Amino acid sequence: MITAGVCLTLQQAVCLRRETLAYDGLGELKKLIVAAADRFVPGDLEDFRRACDMVRLAQLGAILAASDRRTWSPAGTALIGWNGCGCTPANQAYWDDYQQHGRETGRGMFFVPTLPSIPVCEAAITLHLQGPVCYIRTPPQTRKLQEHLDDLFSDDATIRQIMLAEIHVDHACLLLCDRQPGPLPDHNDLTAVFWQAKKDLTP
Amino acid sequence: MTAALVHIHHAEAISAAGDDLAAARATFAAGAQPFVVPTHFAARGVHHGLCAALQPSPGESRAIALLKRLLSRLPALGDDDAIYLATTVGAIDCLEQNASGPTPDCIGILLDAVLRHFPRCSVTLVAAACASGQSATAAAMRALRGGRCRRALVIGIDICSEFVTSGFVSLGAVSRTLTVTRPYDAQRDGLLLGEGAGALLLGLDAGGAGGTIGALLAAGESCDAAHITAPNLAGEQLAALITQTLGRAGLRPEQLGGIIGHGTGTIHNDQSELAALDLVFAGQGACPPLLSIKGNTGHTLAATGVLQIVYGLDFLRQGQLPPQAGLLQPAAGAERWVAAQARPLRCPRLLSLNVGFGGLNSALILEGRA
């Protein structure tokens, strides 16, 4: 069952339960969150400055999704990155930078994000989530993702909730799901799931 | 209550240690380190663990060629079977060769190649950095236990490439010697990269008259959630995961016959891993023998988790862990874990460990068959 979530772009964050935030770039969103610390769950954003936008979307989206939940605890939370654009933009960014610098060596700050699991790992660090964390790619059907959710919950009784993250170059959707029954509605991406959930919540 | 056993019906491995299991067995027994300088990219003198028999056609992706070589050895699958593919960068050489045009989706290219070979199966790509191999295996175990599929094929694969080598050099992770890696050694100074592909065909059925070649008892995953590249040097999170995974298998630490560690040969990875093992086995007299296959294969990234299981099954068949390749003098505190000689397994059960960027940890317990 979806308990919280957020859809965010580089200019706007729409939460499932809370108010929409408007900003000019992710740096400004970070400032908004830090300035209103009492309204958001605490997060470690030490890596934010040197991160690419996909990582920043994951980090800030994780804070917003967690803050959207009525009561938040990081204990027993797993995190699954699903589909999105994987690591393709980060691969190109690293390779371009490496080639432009004469093929002597790459640069670590560009190399590390070339793994598709890095944005969700950064999100896990931000919220101190110590459950299983990985990125998976399946056909674009949420019922395939649902199978992974169900299997993870039934396999490990210590997992209380799972954060799902679909991250693209300029937008992301993060949803929190708990153990209560209630499958994800069948869609091709998490954004469509989010908007259906938001519509269902609207009186 | 422990979960259902997941049986291993078939296993394949290709790495620098050998193109097949028989060749790899000889490499491990000799403690050989078959590292060479690649000629397919500008490696700047850095030695790698290459799959010697791999000869891609002109213009063919090395990753695809390695995948095809592995797939050619696997049995046919049905439409009620599922595939779990572990890779970190996929066919990254397609990006290296791409002079212009849209950026290739390198992991997608590899995934599509698997789909073309097994068009009736569902394929899930699992990426958890260098823990991907065991993470994919854990996902396959869950799917079998959840009744999602009749059999699950796990594939772990990554190649040596300029892309990855330049990245690891930039992080200071590659051995300064450029020629040798020494996991768990006092003089270790970094890893050497390798390439490889491994496959495991899993099912819940015990295999009938022919039996199976082994079983997976339990798997667990966690995240340090502390640093994107550095492990927790105290090893607490990894130790907690090992203890939890042992519990899920209904085992105590002394019921392990041996351990295949992640053992990259970097200062911090090995220190963290040894600290975790010390925590788990604190107060125990004799420790089970520990081995890193990366002394023989190099660090094969997403393939390593699957290779550890495939080679681990062979170690279980032989009843011993081979010598630790590259070991001159064990690191402080490693004396009770590693040795330059082969050592008998205490019982036919191995713990296999993976860790990866992002603080990812994976522990898995496998059991051999007589």
Interface residues (C-beta under 8 A of the other chain):
Chain A: D47 L79 G86 C87 T88 P89 N91 Q92 Y94 W95 Y98 R103 T105 G106 R107 G108 F111 V112 T114 L115 P116 S117 I118 V120 C121 E122 A124 I125 L127 H128 L129 Q130 G131 P132 V133 C134 Y135 I136 R137 T138 P139 K144 E147 H148 D150 D151 L152 S154 D155 D156 T158
Chain B: A3 A42 T88 V89 I92 L95 E96 T103 P104 D105 C106 I107 G108 L111 S122 T124 L125 V126 A127 A128 A129 S132 S135 A138 A139 M141 R142 A143 R145 G146 R148 E162 F163 S166 G167 F168 V169 S170 L171 G220 E221 S222 C223 D224 A225 A226 H227 I228 T229 Q237 Q244 G356 F357 G358 G359 L360
